[in-house]
Amino acid sequence: MPSEHSSISITRAYVCVHGRLVHYRTCGQGPCVVLLHDSPRSSRLHLTTMQFLARRFTVVALDTPGYGLSDPLPARDPTIEDFAAFLGETLRQLGLARAPLYATHTSAKIALALADAGGAMAQLVLDGLSMPETPADDAFIARYMRPFAPDPGGAYLTAEWSRQRDMLRWFPWFDTRPERRIAMEAPDAAWMADYGIDLFSAGPHYSDAYAAAMRYDPAPALARVTVPTIVAARRDDVLHAYLARAGACGNPMVTTQSLPADTAQWREWLLNALADGARETALPAPQPAARHYADHRGGALHITRSGPPDDQPWLILSAPTTLQAHVWGRDLSRFCGVIVPDLPGFGESDPLPPGANLSDFAQALSEAIAKMGVKRVRVLGIGMAAPLAAALAAACPDRVAMVAIDGLPPIGRTWGPNLYPAIPFDALAGTHLHRIWHMLRDGETQWPWFDNSPAARRRLPPILAADALHAALTGVLKQPEHWGQAAHASVEGNLATLWDAVNAPLVAFRHADPAYADTPRLKQARLIARPDDTAAAAHILAHLDAAQPEAS
């Protein structure tokens, strides 16, 4: 049931620190406070808490490096001190070095290490601080931090789903003895879904801060810290037992508090605990970066930019995921500026209202492009997003310099609502993971993905690399109800007349692949033979103005 604070808007942005992007969320007004998350979570953990605290504070929640959307640290095995130093610089760049800081579990050690190294936060709240007498040995850490390793066949999905469920039942998760059962209420399906998103977003980096925390003994730092520090834990927290050791640190700057398990009471406590020392701070405006958000009247698009500076960068559109867009972006960015958006409803881009049509999507793209300060783009529409490229060109003729098409939906075919259906979350067996994975793989091997007939077999080499499929799957996990929104809008319009409204130069790749079967029907397009290799196709596209390939 939505809370009374759920209507409070949360914005997202990046800050660049030492050449690496740190993603954060912010909401509210008033004095600034900072929230950090545990591992393998991200700032998503704090969404509801942020909205609650926003009634008194400007709340900033950071993604730890390697988690959520933040770049990982460069070190292969970063230490807590590495994370702390990076956190200190991040806070400094945001003007939040003195803001009260809340940190939980893994991040409690990061925040404590920062305070020990001279951090100047006005108040430090450590919720759940692990303080075993003897830090975990390397063998335990290696077993607990079994590598997160996507594989092309998708076997890792079962392993990670089982680990996620077991992390919520036993500590450590691999010790299934009754006495190791965690004494807490099982989380609901929504919490588990969010946890899964964060685990899969971190992927191979999920253990970076987690393992560093296991190797770090906080006792010496706790005895030295010179900022007001509260060490607390809820009674159902597996780390509650360590409060006694924290209280015995002998430092008058440190107090401990045992908290009720009730979430509402905990939030009220946190609201008051962060009040000391909070002060007004103006956050700096986000600066252009390789990843950023571009606003439009319906929300925000998450944008990835690459390649050299370009007066007419290529805007690459693919639906329902960015799987093919990012492969094209990698190859095309060797020659040109490239913009790859998560289309509305996929990944980190806000969905459009139910029933949004192709014109609505084109309008959102146009507004976002304008907010980016880009005057003109060349547009590459891939597969199901090809009609969206045409709609954008028709709606914004002064903004689109060229349109290129790499496959397109059959003209005149009715697809129906099951083209890219909503994916229900399966809290028991995790079948949603396998359903997404195989829909993605099938989309690479047959056209459309659900057609198993010989005529549907694709002739282009499929994109089946584990990391690429994993990234696309994670994007679907973030919006399982909306992920097909752009693709559905693209095929529901009148495709037969749509192309007649395109006044920009139009080129289209032709190929024996079934996704290109209707390309010859684009009579106004200059047809170009599509190489099997996307890098070779990108070379052709990048040099169109100079090469002027002839229609064939």
C-alpha positions, 0 to 999 in steps of 0.5 A, a space after each residue: 500500500 503506498 505511503 503518505 510520502 510516496 508521491 514525493 519525487 526522487 531525482 537521479 544524477 551522476 557526479 564524476 569523481 577521479 574519472 569514475 561516475 557515482 550515481 545518486 538519488 535525491 529528494 526533499 528540501 531543507 538541510 542535507 543528509 546522506 544515506 549509504 546502503 549495504 551490499 549488494 544493494 544500491 540507493 534503491 534500498 532507501 527509496 521509501 526512507 528517502 521519501 519519509 525523511 524528505 519532510 524535513 531534509 534534502 536527502 542524498 542517497 549514493 550508490 557505492 562504487 561497483 553497485 547500482 549504477 556507480 562505476 567500480 573502483 580501479 583496484 582489483 581487491 579494493 579495501 575499506 580504506 579505498 572505498 572511504 577515500 573515494 566516498 570522502 572525495 564524492 562528498 566533497 564534490 557534492 558539497 556534503 563533507 559535513 552533512 550527517 551521514 547514515 550508513 548500514 552494514 557494509 557502508 557502516 565500515 566505509 563511513 567509519 573509516 572515512 571518519 577515522 581518516 579525518 572525515 568532518 561529517 556533523 553526525 555519524 549514524 552506523 546502523 548494523 556494525 559487524 564487530 567479530 572478535 576475529 575477522 573472517 579468514 580468506 577461506 570463509 570470504 572466498 566461500 561466502 563471496 563465490 564469484 558472480 559469473 554470468 555464462 552464455 547458457 544462463 546456468 548462473 541464474 539458478 545459482 544466483 537465485 538460490 544464493 539470494 534466497 539463502 542469504 535471507 535465511 541463513 548467516 552465512 548463507 551456505 551454512 544451513 544448520 538450524 542454529 544459523 537461521 536468521 531470526 527475522 520475518 521473511 521479506 515480501 516479494 517487492 523487497 526480494 524483487 528489489 534485492 534481485 535488481 541490485 544483486 544483478 546490477 552489481 553482478 561480478 562486482 557484488 563482492 567488492 565492498 562486501 569482501 572488503 568489509 569482512 576483512 576490516 576490523 572496525 574496533 580501532 577506528 571506533 576507539 579513535 573516531 572524533 565525530 559524534 557517532 551512534 552505533 545502532 541495530 534493530 533487534 532482528 538484525 543479525 549484527 545486533 549482538 555486536 552492540 555490546 562490543 561497540 559500547 565497550 570501545 571506551 570512546 566518549 564520542 560513541 553511543 549505542 542504541 538497540 532499536 525496535 524491529 518495527 520499520 515505522 519506529 525505526 524511521 522515526 528514530 532515524 529522522 531524529 538521529 540525523 537532525 543534529 548538525 544538518 544544514 542547508 547545502 546547495 547541491 551542484 548541478 549535474 555536469 555532462 558525463 558519459 551517462 546522465 539523465 535527460 528530462 522530458 515532460 513525462 519523466 527522464 531518459 537515462 542516456 549513455 554517450 560515447 565517441 568523439 565530439 560530434 555536431 550530429 551524433 548518432 541517436 541509436 534506438 532499439 527496442 524492447 531492450 538496448 542489447 543491440 543498441 549498445 553493440 552498435 554504439 560500441 562500433 559506431 563510436 569509433 568514428 562518430 558521437 553516439 547517444 544510446 537512450 534507455 527508451 521509456 519503460 526500460 532500464 532506468 528511463 521512466 515509463 510513459 503513461 499507459 496507452 502512450 503511442 508512437 508520437 508520445 515516444 517521439 515527443 519524449 525523445 525530442 524533448 530529451 535531445 533538446 535538454 541535452 543541448 544537441 541541435 541535430 542528430 542522425 538516427 539509427 532505428 534497429 528492429 522494433 524501434 525502426 518505426 520510432 526513428 521514422 516518427 521522430 524524423 517526421 515530428 522533428 524534421 529540423 532536428 533529424 539530419 538522417 535516418 538509417 534502418 537496421 531491420 524493421 517490423 513487418 508492415 501490416 502485421 498485427 502483433 497483439 499484447 503478447 509480443 513483449 509481455 509483462 514478466 511476473 515476479 516469481 518469489 518461489 522459483 525465480 522463473 522470471 529470470 529464465 523467462 527473460 533470459 530465453 526471450 532475449 536469446 530467442 530474439 537473437 536467433 529467430 524473428 520474432 522471438 516466439 516464432 520457432 518455424 524454419 522461416 523465422 531462423 535468423 541469418 545474422 550472427 546472434 548476440 549471445 555474449 553473457 555480459 551483454 545478455 546479463 545487462 539486457 536482463 537487468 534492464 528488464 528486471 528494473 521494469 518488468 511491467 513496462 519493458 515492452 512499452 516502446 516496442 508495442 507503441 512502434 508496431 501499433 501505428 500505421 506503418 504503411 503511411 509512417 515512412 511517407 512522412 519522413 523527409 530526412 535522407 533515409 537509408 536502410 540495410 538489406 539482408 537475408 535475415 527475416 528481420 529485414 524481409 520488409 525493408 525493400 518496401 521502403 521505396 524512398 530508402 536507399 538500400 545498402 547491403 548489411 555486412 554480418 559483422 556490426 563493426 563493418 556495418 558501422 564503418 559503412 554508416 559512419 562514412 555515408 556522407 563521404 561514400 554515398 553508396 548506391 542503391 542496389 
